[in-house]
Amino acid sequence: MIERKIPSTGETVPVIGLGSWQTFDVSPSSNLEPLKQVLSAMSTAGGSVIDSSPMYGRSEEIIGVLTSNDPIGKYFYATKVWTQGKQEGIKQMENSFRKIQRPVIDLMQIHNLVDWEIHLKTLRDWKEEGKIRYIGITHYTDSMHDQLVEIIKAEKIDFVQFNYSIAHRNAEKGLLPTANEYGVATLINRPFGEGNLFRQVKEKQLPAWAAEFNIKNWSQFFLKFIISNPAVTCVIPATSDSSHASDNFEAGIEPLPNDSVRKKMIEWFKKL
């Protein structure tokens, strides 16, 4: 799988990761085999980034259960703080460490900018202490992109997570270029528009020229469009189906569309 650099350190991460919203929010007593197979598919493909949040129900806990016996460094663990107040934030993040069952979390993000100025101070202290490796901020709507841009310009952060897809390209106007300019890694959420993109292409055929880029299905079409933007570090589609996961991870293999093909992809999608 293609890897991209985290600008603040030069460390690389694979371009396709794994989200966990809804998909990993299951009971620990339920059949976890399908999710084990998703993680296995990621490992086989060379992926490592797993993104979660306290907002996602039991997702952190399930990730911890499924990866507790894996060696340190096999996965890149990203989660979030999503609450008001310094002490509540500390309490919530300490719970995340316990649930994920790791002494260090690779990336701690301020979810949807909730009380971000307060939490950012804690995250800086924790990074200095070695409890977390990277600091990030997140949101999921176009309307918040401008604020993310302003924070990137004003504060020293390592990652920014936001929505971007072939159907919603607002991030191209300012957020992606700003992150690139200021050396901030990008995590992309909502790559399929919460499934709306698949509904739009239902029973539609891929263009013949897609095969030139090893695009075999619509998920790869959508993901290759995203990661062909060089300002994208990693995209995190969520799934509980191992075959869908394998399709997603395969999108992270060369070749990628160039600028002219990206324009062709946009026009093709608009006509559907």
Stockholm file with secondary structure:
# STOCKHOLM 1.0

chainA/1-272         MIERKIPSTGETVPVIGLGSWQTFDVSPSSNLEPLKQVLSAMSTAGGSVIDSSPMYGRSEEIIGVLTSNDPIGKYFYATKVWTQGKQEGIKQMENSFRKIQRPVIDLMQIHNLVDWEIHLKTLRDWKEEGKIRYIGITHYTDSMHDQLVEIIKAEKIDFVQFNYSIAHRNAEKGLLPTANEYGVATLINRPFGEGNLFRQVKEKQLPAWAAEFNIKNWSQFFLKFIISNPAVTCVIPATSDSSHASDNFEAGIEPLPNDSVRKKMIEWFKKL
#=GR chainA/1-272 SS CCEEECTTTCCEEESBCBBCTTTTCCCTTSCCHHHHHHHHHHHHHTCCEEECCGGGTTHHHHHHHHHTTSCTTSSEEEEEECSSSHHHHHHHHHHHHHHHTCSSEEEEEEGGGTTHHHHHHHHHHHHHHTSEEEEEEECCSGGGHHHHHHHHHHSCCSEEEEECCSSCCGGGTTHHHHHHHHTCEEEEECTTGGGHHHHHTTTCCCCGGGGGGTCCSHHHHHHHHHHTSTTCCEECCBCSCHHHHHHHHHTTSSCCCCHHHHHHHHHHHHHC
#=GC SS_cons         CCEEECTTTCCEEESBCBBCTTTTCCCTTSCCHHHHHHHHHHHHHTCCEEECCGGGTTHHHHHHHHHTTSCTTSSEEEEEECSSSHHHHHHHHHHHHHHHTCSSEEEEEEGGGTTHHHHHHHHHHHHHHTSEEEEEEECCSGGGHHHHHHHHHHSCCSEEEEECCSSCCGGGTTHHHHHHHHTCEEEEECTTGGGHHHHHTTTCCCCGGGGGGTCCSHHHHHHHHHHTSTTCCEECCBCSCHHHHHHHHHTTSSCCCCHHHHHHHHHHHHHC
//
